[in-house]
């Protein structure tokens, strides 16, 4: 099943200034192509990344904060149960629950894309 991550919305950033974030899927960096994207509360960043995910299994996309001088921090995860759909495309928005000790709150826009053969 083809998944397309459309955008990342920051409803509340974790740091005093902008967060420097990146997304990972199955242990691999998904977005952006450079080390990170800066994002502030109320901002939306276009992602537009596609990947293949096995239907009827939970899909976990991790949100990380890039750190220059120390280890990168996991801000939290987006966990979605993805099922085979009859429609050509299905659009979703998923809210990230704040990780303990983190004030960050984000939403992820994504869709299931059915390929016609």
Secondary structure, DSSP 8 states (H G I E B T S, - for coil): -EEEEEEEEEEE-SSSS-EEEEEEETTEEEE-SSS-EEE-TT-EEEEEEEEE--TTEEEEEEEEE--SSS--EEEEEEEEEE---SSSEEEEEEE----TT---EEEEEEEEE----
